[in-house]
Amino acid sequence: MTEEIAGCRKCGAVPEVEEMDDPKEPTSFQNYKNHYFKTSKILTEGASEAMNMPVAFISVILLPIVGNAAEHASAIMFAIKDKLDITLGVAIGSSTQISMFLIPFCVVIGWMMGKGMDLNFQLFETATLFITVLVVAFMLQEGTANYFKGLMLILCYLIVAASFFVHVDPALNDD
């Protein structure tokens, strides 16, 4: 029951996949952890190669859009009903929750699993985050909303998305 695994279309490399232990034997947390990280890495890199997009673009732009679709839908519904305070609460609350709880939580879990995860971002990601926070703060400073401000925020998001699409980290480019 061995299946042949297809390699990369560009370089022909085949991802390493370890055989799991006997399914009847109890498996350890380490086996699940290794399987999860290998599977997620293969899927992300495979999607990156299949769609010809950088991994940073997929993980910073596409995954948050798909993963937070319900929050986006509820924010749009509240905006249509002209409830700006709830709309901003959904949008900003989600970002705050991810930055203040989820990212540090993932770092701690990665540390417990023995994976090298830290909050040491590259200059490009740090500058993008800083400028994004400034733009949103200036837009929300008056407490009013109009179509022009919404259009400017959407255009800023498209600029950030385009910059992540064309940006290549120097540390990852060392082949």
Secondary structure, DSSP 8 states (H G I E B T S, - for coil): --------TTT-----------TTS---HHHHHHHHHHHHHHHHHHHHHHHT--HHHIIIIIHHHHHTHHHHHHHHHHHHTT-HHHHHHHHHHHHHHIIIIIHHHHHHHHHHHT----S---HHHHHHHHHHHHHHHHHHSSS---HHHHHHHHHHHHHHHHHHHH---TGGG--
